[in-house]
Amino acid sequence: MSDNIHADANERCDDAFADAVGRSGRACARSVDASSPPRVVALGGGHGLHASLSALRRVTTDVTAVVTVADDGGSSGRLRRELGVLPPGDLRMALAALCGDDEWGHTWSEVIQHRFRSEGELHGHAVGNLLIVALWELLGDSVAGLDWVGQLLGAHGRVLPMSSVPLDIVAKVEGVDEARPFDVTTVRGQVACASTRGRVKSISLVPEMPPASPQAVKAVREADWIVFGPGSWFTSVLPHLLVPDLADALVASRARRLVALNLSPQRGETDGFSPETYLEVLSAHAPRLGVDVVLADSGAVEDTDRLSEAAEKLGGRLVLAEVKALDGSPRHDPDRLAAAFDEIFRN
């Protein structure tokens, strides 16, 4: 495809995306009228970001997901290694979460999440991953490709990569060898970090100073609210704070910042974490970052005073709400989480 065709495709994508935004009620040039829906940027990846986006699209018509691009496992890892592209899996999951509740949204959400089952090379690949990568190859632009997929799905929001290059997560892990519990080992790769037998102490990225997606930086600077979590703390949430331009934007943005805590520790990554530990780790990786609200499930907090004190140290207040799934499983209920978000955004 020639450069002229690339440019034309991208221009058509921008125009089409603007039209789609207008149809869904998201104005390209917004006033500061208090009646306007809040501009919300959600950070993360995987199932945690899927949960927050499923709730946020019920609250506002102006939501942007900024997604980690460090996955190195499964279909995403295979495509990343073979084609040198951004890992598409977390981006796909974010797009699926933004699909509507009508027949169109349900159908396309299922289509892009569908995985092939075979004895051949296609086994395990998600349809959405292949679709996203195909558009990246045709358009030569990762953001334009995601916008086109979003239009096809009728997504209620926009999905952007955290960085314009694929990243590796490197973790300092204590106690990988049970016989030497205080030895610190370096573990590389999102899958390895998420499944480590030890206790993750800190993370860094390779490359060390990765370029941020310009569109993601712009979204953060223009946001009314920025939402961190829930999700895998070290491999989905904290990496955003290690991309220099994005981290600077997160600190400088006039947006209010909300941290949505996990319902329970994650095996490997956050074994033994209390709710306040998540905030302590967040502060350690981004000491300049202030927080306005910490949202936690009322049934998941044993010591409310300690968590409230931890929130206050970051400049915020604690909000407790019932956000856990009604069936008791350790996942967020979209409607309950949406109600909690809506109440916070209004106050």
C-alpha positions, 0 to 999 in steps of 0.5 A, spaced: 500 500 500 502 506 498 504 512 502 498 516 499 493 510 500 496 510 507 494 517 508 487 517 505 485 511 509 488 514 516 484 521 514 478 517 512 478 513 519 479 520 522 473 522 519 469 516 520 471 516 527 469 523 528 462 521 525 461 515 530 463 520 536 458 524 534 452 519 533 454 516 540 453 523 543 461 524 544 462 531 542 469 533 539 469 540 541 466 540 548 464 545 552 465 545 560 457 545 561 456 541 568 451 537 564 456 534 559 458 527 561 464 526 564 471 525 560 473 519 563 480 515 562 481 508 564 488 505 565 489 498 565 489 491 561 486 484 561 480 482 565 480 488 570 480 493 565 474 490 562 470 490 568 471 498 569 470 499 562 463 495 562 461 499 568 464 506 565 460 505 559 454 505 563 455 512 566 458 516 561 458 517 553 466 519 553 470 514 555 477 512 553 481 506 555 489 506 555 491 499 555 498 496 557 502 493 551 506 488 554 503 481 554 507 476 551 503 470 552 498 466 548 495 469 541 498 476 543 505 473 544 505 469 538 503 475 533 507 479 537 513 475 536 511 473 529 509 480 526 513 485 531 506 488 532 503 491 539 500 485 543 493 486 541 489 481 546 488 487 552 486 492 546 481 487 544 478 485 551 477 493 552 474 493 545 469 488 547 467 491 554 465 497 550 460 494 546 453 495 547 448 491 550 444 490 544 444 484 539 449 488 535 454 489 541 453 482 544 454 479 537 460 483 535 463 482 542 462 474 542 465 474 535 472 478 537 473 474 543 472 467 539 478 463 539 479 458 534 480 450 536 484 446 532 490 442 531 493 447 527 496 454 527 490 457 528 489 454 535 488 459 540 488 465 536 482 470 538 478 472 532 479 480 534 487 479 535 487 477 527 482 483 525 486 488 529 493 486 526 490 485 519 488 493 520 494 495 523 498 492 516 493 495 512 493 502 515 500 502 518 497 506 524 495 502 530 491 507 533 487 508 526 486 500 526 483 500 533 478 506 531 476 502 525 475 496 529 471 500 534 467 503 529 465 496 526 463 494 533 459 500 535 464 501 541 461 506 546 468 509 547 475 509 544 481 504 545 488 506 545 495 503 546 499 505 552 505 506 548 507 506 541 512 500 541 511 493 545 514 493 552 517 487 556 515 488 564 521 486 568 520 484 576 524 484 582 521 478 585 523 476 592 523 468 594 522 465 588 526 459 591 522 457 597 529 455 600 532 462 600 526 466 601 529 473 602 533 472 595 531 477 590 531 475 583 529 478 576 523 476 572 522 478 565 515 478 561 508 479 563 506 472 563 512 470 568 511 476 572 504 474 573 505 467 575 511 468 579 512 463 585 515 469 589 513 476 591 513 482 586 517 488 589 517 492 584 517 493 576 521 496 570 520 496 563 524 494 557 525 499 553 527 503 559 524 510 556 518 507 552 515 512 547 507 514 549 502 514 545 500 521 543 493 520 543 493 517 550 497 523 553 492 528 549 486 524 552 489 524 559 491 531 559 483 533 557 480 528 562 475 530 567 477 523 571 482 518 571 481 511 573 486 506 575 484 499 576 482 494 578 486 489 575 493 486 575 497 491 579 504 490 577 502 487 570 496 492 568 496 498 572 503 500 574 506 500 567 502 506 565 506 510 570 513 508 567 512 511 561 515 518 562 510 522 557 504 518 560 506 519 567 508 526 566 501 527 563 498 523 569 501 528 574 500 534 571 492 533 568 487 537 572 483 531 572 481 527 578 484 521 580 480 514 582 483 508 584 478 502 584 481 496 588 481 489 587 477 484 591 482 480 593 489 478 592 492 475 585 496 469 586 503 470 584 503 478 583 499 480 590 499 474 595 498 477 602 496 484 600 492 488 604 487 493 601 492 499 603 498 495 600 496 497 593 496 504 595 503 503 598 505 500 592 502 505 587 505 511 591 512 507 591 512 507 583 509 514 582 511 518 588 508 525 585 501 522 583 496 524 588 489 521 588 482 524 590 478 517 591 479 510 593 474 505 591 473 499 595 468 493 596 465 494 603 465 487 604 473 486 602 476 491 607 477 488 614 480 495 617 477 501 614 481 506 618 487 503 616 485 504 608 482 511 610 489 513 612 492 510 606 488 514 602 489 520 606 496 520 605 495 520 597 490 526 598 484 522 597 478 519 601 475 512 601 469 510 598 466 504 600 460 500 596 458 494 594 461 492 587 462 485 588 458 480 583 451 478 586 453 470 585 459 472 590 465 470 585 471 475 586 469 479 580 466 486 579 459 487 578 458 492 572 451 495 574 454 495 581 460 498 579 457 503 575 452 505 580 459 507 585 462 510 579 456 515 578 455 517 585 463 519 585 463 522 579 457 526 581 460 529 588 
